[in-house]
Amino acid sequence: MRTDHIHGGERGFSLIEVLVVASLSMVLMAMALVQISTSRATMNADNAMRLIMTELNRARDTAVAQRRNVQVTFANTNEIRASRLEIPLGSTPLRRAIM
């Protein structure tokens, strides 16, 4: 007995099968989207931490190389400024980094 004669010779997927596969794929995409958004926040925080560490290391290296005091200032929520302190006149800006 051949099974293709049971359904009248029609081949393909039923509407219910297509809806089940579509709903499962939507659930999986939603789960992936939630995971990506939490991973993105973590990556942004890691990048900010690396930038701060880099600027602090540069300021330290500059201070040692030039035998001067270097001041690192967090100016805004996304800006880091490094300046060389001059005695007695003030300071000289060295660099500015924006996160």
C-alpha positions in Angstrom: 0.0 0.0 0.0 1.4 3.4 -1.0 1.0 6.3 1.4 0.8 9.0 -1.3 -2.7 7.8 -2.3 -4.0 8.3 1.3 -4.2 12.1 0.9 -5.3 12.1 -2.7 -1.7 12.4 -4.0 -1.2 15.8 -2.6 2.2 16.6 -1.1 3.4 19.4 1.2 2.8 20.6 4.7 -0.5 21.3 6.4 -1.3 24.7 7.8 -1.0 23.4 11.3 2.5 22.2 10.7 3.6 25.5 9.2 2.1 27.4 12.1 3.9 25.2 14.7 7.2 25.7 12.9 6.7 29.5 12.6 5.7 29.8 16.3 8.7 27.8 17.4 11.0 29.9 15.3 9.5 33.1 16.7 10.1 31.9 20.3 13.7 31.0 19.5 14.3 34.4 17.9 12.8 36.2 20.9 15.1 34.2 23.2 18.1 35.2 21.1 17.1 38.8 21.0 17.0 38.9 24.9 20.4 37.3 25.0 21.9 39.7 22.5 20.7 42.7 24.4 22.2 41.6 27.7 25.4 40.7 25.9 25.6 44.1 24.2 25.3 46.0 27.5 28.1 43.9 29.0 30.3 44.5 25.9 29.7 48.3 26.2 30.7 48.2 29.9 33.8 46.2 29.1 34.8 48.6 26.3 34.4 51.6 28.7 36.5 49.9 31.3 39.3 49.2 28.8 39.3 52.8 27.6 39.6 54.1 31.2 42.5 51.6 31.9 44.2 52.7 28.7 44.0 56.4 29.5 45.2 55.9 33.0 48.2 53.8 31.8 49.0 56.5 29.2 48.9 59.2 31.9 51.2 57.2 34.1 53.6 56.5 31.3 53.6 60.2 30.3 54.2 61.2 34.0 57.1 58.9 34.3 58.7 59.7 30.9 58.4 63.5 31.4 58.9 63.5 35.2 55.8 65.6 35.6 52.5 65.2 37.4 49.6 64.2 35.1 46.0 64.8 36.1 43.2 62.6 34.7 39.8 64.2 34.9 36.4 62.7 34.1 34.8 65.8 32.6 31.4 64.6 31.5 29.6 61.3 31.5 31.6 60.2 28.4 34.8 62.3 28.4 38.3 61.7 29.9 40.9 64.5 29.9 44.5 64.1 30.7 46.6 67.2 31.4 50.2 67.8 32.6 50.4 69.9 35.7 53.0 72.7 35.4 54.4 74.3 38.5 53.6 77.2 39.2 51.6 78.3 36.1 48.8 75.7 35.7 48.3 72.8 33.4 48.8 71.8 29.7 46.2 69.6 28.1 47.6 66.4 26.7 44.7 64.5 25.3 41.0 64.0 25.4 39.1 60.7 25.0 35.5 60.3 24.4 33.7 57.0 25.2 
